[in-house]
Structures are given as C-alpha cells and as structure tokens.
Amino acid sequence: MTMTESLLVLNAGSSSIKFAVYPLAGDGLGERSMRGQVAGIGQSPRLEASDTHGRSIAAEAASAVNTHGDALERLLAWLDTRGDVGRVIAAGHRVVHGGEKYAAPVRIDDGVIADLQALVPMARLHQPYEIDAILALRRRHAALCQVACFDTAFHRTLPQVAQQFPLPRAVIDSGVRRYGFHGLSYAYVAGKLEQVLVNPGEARAVVAHLGSGSSMCAMRGGVSQATTMGFTVLDGLMMGTRSGSIDPGIVFYLIQERGMDVQRVSDLLYRHSGLLGVSGVTSDMRELLASAHPHAREAVDLYVYSVVREAGALIACLGGIDALVFTAGIGEHAAPVRQRVCEALAWLGIEVDTRANAQHALCISTGRSRVSVWVIPTDEELVIARATRSLASC
C-alpha cells in the first residue's frame, strides 16, 4: 500500500501559525485537504482546523505553546495522528519580504535564511515570525525541503521609475525603494484573469486587494506596473488598523510636539489607525457597515475615498483600464464597498449589475460597461503550494 504524501503550507504571524495541507496527486496537487491555525501563541493557544468542506476537525486547547517553535511542534504532532496526511515531503512558507534579490520562490538553505534575516529591519511585524517557523521546522526535520514564497516577488517587474522614491542617491542605493506586497494574491488573480478576459495579454487591470491589510496593483498583461504599498506595508490605502499614506510631517509633529517616542508612533500608525482609529469602534468592515454611528460611517467613507483616489493614480499609470478586480476579505464580501467604489468611477464607463454585485458574482459589471468588473476570491495558499510542489521536484 502506497503511503499518502502531502505538502504543508505555512503562514506565520506574530501570535499564530496558519497552515494548509495539500495531498500530492501524480506530478501535481490534489484539492486542499485541510486548513487551520495554531492561534494565541504565548497567551491562550488553540489548535483549530477544518476539512476541505469547511467542517471542523479540530478545536482544542494547545497547552504549553509559548513560542512559534512550540506551535510547530504541536501542529506536526497533531498532523502525525492524521491518517489522511501521510508523509509531508515539503513545506512552503509565505515570506513577506524578499528584498531586491528574490523575484521568484526559492528552496531555503543557510544562505537564504541569512538573506531573510538581513531583511528583518524592513518588515519587523512579519519577517521575524516567518524565520522562526522556518528554523523551528528545520530543527525537527532537518532534511525536509522548505520553500520561501515572497510577497514582494510579483512586483520585481515594476519599471525603475515606479520603484524609486525622491530621496538622496545614497539612501536609494541602500535599498530604500518601493517593493510592494500582497504579491502572492496578485499572482493568483493574474492567473484567473488569463482565464476570464478576452485579451488577457494586452489587458490593463487594476486589482484591489482589500482586507485588514489593503493594497492595489496596476497590471498590464498580468504583470505588475505600479502598486500602492511601498517600502513597507504601511504605505498606500487606508487599512483595518494601519493608516496608509499620510504626510510624513505628521510623524515629526507627533514626536516633536506631542512627545511621542518612535515605538509609540509606530504602534499608532500600525495598530491604532485606519478603520479602527477613525471609527473608534472596530476595524471590521462588516460591523462598520451595519453601524449607525457617525464615526463608523466616516471610516467607511474615508476607506472608499482612499480606494477611489489610488485607483485614479493607477489607471493613469496604465494609460487607461480594461478590468477592475476586487479580492481579499473586504473586496470579496463587502458588496456596498464595491458598489460605492464603482459608482465613484462611473466616469470611466463602469456600470455595475446591482443584483450580481449583491450575490458576489464572478463578473458584476453589465454588458454595457466599458470596463469589466470582477470579484475573484484569492488563494495565496494555492500559489505557495504550486511553487513548493515545483521546487520540491527539482
């Protein structure tokens, strides 16, 4: 009897490790068999998992899970008890920052780990935890193939002018440039657009990845040409708890006039701004849309304005637009946000089918619309799994 073989996909955050399992099917991948997370690391840790149909297969306390290493140990021990997982032959990691060097997924070795550690100052909220997960898995399974899949890689195609900031040459040459993020999501959407657009190789598309972290990307023929996030994930659109683009002078004002230190300003901009900061209530778009509180309405208004404003800039970079795409949590599920964005962009000839939008249909534009509008659920895990399968076979 042949033992089942699987791939493990990992996405490590500050207090959780999300995972997914894909069985191998010949030279390719089978349908994802499960997904879940070890959440509450160091606080009230829990192991949660569901099967391919969304049915719960685990919901239990995970005692003595204080570090990402502990979380990996707990997860792997649980997977070992599952008869449907079999032998894990490789693990793929979402890694936020690949710097200027990595334009594609790569098998992880000592040199790659050193490169990732050097990039920590550019992504302190994400990179350290991803490295911790890689090292923890290495300690338990030293020979296991591990693959890094980078959120920045998709944007390595940006024209030079779109990468640069107007700063002194010495600063630019030190690596301060626009990297862009959410690349795994954009790569998935670009692949889907190849299937649904009439002339995908020539199409000018603006993709809005709208979630707790939000960004937008201008693509020509599925290739990134401009994006809203820059040197860090703080740039661009207003987000759930992040401010997005603000006047840099505000930072100086908060430090010099309000007496805030760098850490307090960082916490303010990353954790207490955006939808949460403006509303004073929540960062959850569903709750904001349901609320009658004026500050909740103001937060939604500002979010929509932010998307529309950035869309205009990206469309200008492309010299026009053929397709507008919504993806990620808000983009896929918040029909009122999509409706308002499209109404504000009606001057482009966008016309939305209200019923299709309410039903979260794949195409939500009418036949008369000069720009097609799409709702494409993203699948970053699948992008990672495919890359891992390819590199694990090398």
N, C-alpha and C positions, 0 to 999 in steps of 0.2 A: 504494500500500500504506500503510495507516494504522500509524503508529508506536505501539508499546505505551506506555501511560502508567502510572505507579506512584506509590504513596505510600511514604515512608520513615518508620519509627517508630524513635526513638532513646531509649535509657535510659543516661545517662552516670553512671558511678560513679567512685570515687577512682582506680582503676587499669584501668578497662575502659570501653568503649562497646558496649553490646549493641544490636543492630539487628534489624529485620524489614522485609520488603518485601511490599506488597500491590498486585497489579495492579488497575487500575480495570476495572469491568465495567458499562458503561452509566452510570447515575446512582449506582451503588453500588460495592461492593468485591467483587473476586474472592477466592478462597481464598489465604491467605498462601503466597507462592511460595518464600520462604527466610527463614531467621533465622540469627543468629550473633553474633560479637563480635570486637572488637579488644581482646585481653587483654594484661596485663603491660605497660601503658604505662610507659615510663621504665625498665623492667627487662629483661625478655625478651619483647618484644612478638610476638604471633602473631595472624594473621587466621584465624578459624575460621568455617565456615558450613555449613549443611545445607539440603537442599531440603524441600519440603512433606511428604515421606515420611520425613524424618529421615536421609536418606542424605548423607554428607559430600560437599560440592562445593568445599571449600577447607580446607586445613590447612597453613599456611605461615608461615615467619618473616616479620615485618614490620619490616625494618631501619629505623633512624633514626626510630623513633616514640617521641619523648620527651615529648610533650605531647598534650593532647586535640585540639589543632588538627592536629598531625601525624597522629593516629589518624583524624580525619575525612577528611583529605586521602588517606590510604591507602585507607580504605574507599570513598570516592567514586571514586577511580581504579580500584579493582577492580570496582565496580558498572558503570563505564563500559565495561568489557570484556565485560560480560554481555549477550548479545543478547536475553535474556528480561526485562530490566528496563526498557529503553527510557528515556523521559523521565520523570524524577522531578518531579512537579508541586507537591508539598508535603511537608513533614516535620513529624511530630508528636513532641513531647518529653514524657516523663514528668518532671514537676517536683514535687518533694516538697512544697514549701510555697507556698501561695497566700495566706496570711495571712487577714485578715478581709475583704479586698476581693473575692477571686475565688471565686465559687460555681459556676463553670462554665468549660469550656475557652475560650481566647481566642486570637485571632490576635496574634502577637508584633510589637510596634513598639517604638520608643525608650522610650515611657512604661512599657510592660510590663517591659522589661529593667531600667529604673530601680527599679520596684517589687520585682522579684525580687532585685536586689542589696541593697535595703534589708532584705530578709528573711534574708539570709545569717547574721546572728547567731543566728537561731532554728534553723538547720539547717546548721551548718558542715560536717557529714560528707557532705552531699549537694548542697546548692544551688550551691556554687561550681563544681562539675564540670558541672552541668547548664547553668549560664550559659556556661561555657567552650565547651561544644558548640554552643550557640545562636550565640555570637559567631563561632566558627570557621566554621560553615556560612554565616553572613552574609557573611563575608569572601570566600568562594569564590563564593557565589550570592546576591548582594545582593537580587535581585528575588524569590527563592523564598519562597513562603508558608510560614511556620513557625507552629506552633500549640503552645501550652502547655496540658498537661492535668495537673491538680493532684490530688495525693493527699489534700489536705485538703478539697477542694471538697464531697465527698459528705457531710461532717459539718457543713456550714454550717446544716443543719436541726436541729441539737441544740437542745433547749429552753435558754433562758437559764440556768436553774439548773444544767444539765449542763455548761455551758461555764465556769462560774466556779470559781475557787479561793478559799479563805477567807483572802485577803490584804488588806492595806490598799487602799482605793479607788484611791489614786494608782498603785499597782502594777497593779491590774486595768485601769485606764484607759490604761495604757501599752501594752496589748496582751498582757499575760500572762494567758492563758486556755487552756482545753482546745480544741485544734484537731482532734486525731485524725488518723490517717494510714491508709495502705492503702486509700484511698477508691476507687481505680480497680478494685481487686479486688472490693471490696464492691459497686460499681456493676454489675459483670459478674454477680456472684452474685445480686443483686436481680433482674436481668433474667431469669435462669434460673428463679428461684423463681416468677416470674409464670407460667411455662410448666408447672411441675410441681405447684404447690399448688392445692387445690380452691378456696379463697377467698383468693387472694393479697392482695387489697386490704385484708383485715382481719387477716391472719396476723401473729402475734408470733413473730419468728425471731431466734435467736442464731446468729451466724456466727463461726466460729473460723478465722481466717487464721493457720495455724500453719506457720512456716518458720524460716529463720535469724533473720528478724525476725518476731515474733509479736504479734498483737493480736486482739481480739474486738469485735464490734459487735452491739448490740441494735437490731433494725429492727421497725417496725410498718408494714405495708403497703409494704415495700421502702424505707422512709425511716429514716435514722439517728436514733435516740433517745438512745443512750449508747454510749460506746466506751472501751476500756481505755487507749489511748495518749492523752497529754495535750498539754502544751506542747511536748514533744519526743518523739522516737521511743524514748526511754529508759524511758518510763513503762509501767506495766501488767504484762503477762505476763513471766515468765522467758523468755529467748530463747537463741539459739545462743551468742553471746558477750556479750550485754547483760544486765544484772542484772534489768531490770524494776523494779517498785516496791520501794523499800527505805525504812527510817526515814531521813528527811533528816539526823537527828543523826549518822548514820554518817559522812556527808561531813565534818562538823565534827570528829568524832573522828579521822578519818584525817589531816586537816590539822593539828589542834592537838596531838594526842598521838603520832601516828606520823610527823610531819614531812613529809608528802607535799604537794607543791605542786598547784595546780589542774590542770595538764596531766597529772600522774601519776594523780590521782583520775579524771579524765576517761577516760584510757586504761584504767584498771582497770574502770570501770563499763561502758564501751562495747565494749572489745576482749578483756577477760580474765575476764569473769564469766559468768553464765548456765550453759548446759550445759558449756561448756569449763572454766569456773572450778570448778564443783562436782565435775565428774568428774576434772579434772586430766589428761584423756586427749584428748578431742575434742569438737567442737561438732556432729558429725554424728550425728543420731539413729539412723541405721541401724547405725553402729558401736557406739553405746551399747547398743542393744537386743541386739546379738549378743555383747556383752562380759559376762564373769562377774565382773569387778572390782566390789567392793562400792561404790566411789565412782561407777562408771558407773550402777549400779542406783539409787543415791541421787539422782543427777542426773535420771534418768527419773522417779523417784517425786516429786521436787520439781516437775518440769515438769507432770506430771499434776495434782498438787495445785494448782498455780498456775492451770491452766485451769479446774478444777472450782470453785475459790474465786471466780474472776472470773465464771464462768457464773452462779453463785448471785446475785451482785450485779446482773448484767444482767437476769436473769429477774425479780428483784424490781422493777427499774425498769420493766419491761414489764407487771408485774402478772400474769405467767404466761408460758407458752411453748407454741407450736404446732409449731415446727420447729427442729431443731438441725442446723447445716450445718458440715461440715469442708471446708477448702480449703487451698491452697498446699502446699509440699513435704511437710511432716510430715503435715498434715491429709489430703492425698490419698493418701499412700503408706504411712504407719505404722499399719497395722491394729491392732497391740497398744495403741498410744496411744489410738486411738478407742475400742477395747473397754473400756479401763480408765476413760476419762472417762465413758462411758455407764453403766458399772456403778456408778460413784460417784454418778451422777444417777438411778439407778433409782427413787428415791423419787418422782420426777416421773411415773412410769409409763412410762419409757423401757425398751423391750425390744429388744435388738439381735439380728438374724439373724446368727449367728456365721459361717455359710458366706458369706453375701452380703458381710459385712464383710471376710473374708479375700480375697474376689475383687474388692474395691474397687468394688462395685456402686454404681449411682446412689443407690438407696434401700437402706439397710442395717437399717432397723427392721422388726420383724414386723408382721403385720396386727393384732395385739393391742395394740401400743404406743400409748399415749395421746399420744405426741409422735412425729412423723415425723422420721427422721434421714437425712441426705443427705450424699453425698460428691460435690462439684461442683468439677471441675478449673477453676481460674480462668484468665482470659485477659485480662490487663491490656493487652497489645499490641493486641488487637482493639478494646477500648474506646477506646484512643488513635487507632487507625486510623479508626474510625467518626466520632469527633469531628473529626478532621482533614479527612476527606472532606467533612463537612458544612460546615465553615468555609471550606475551600478553594473551595467552590462559591459562596460569598457574593459 
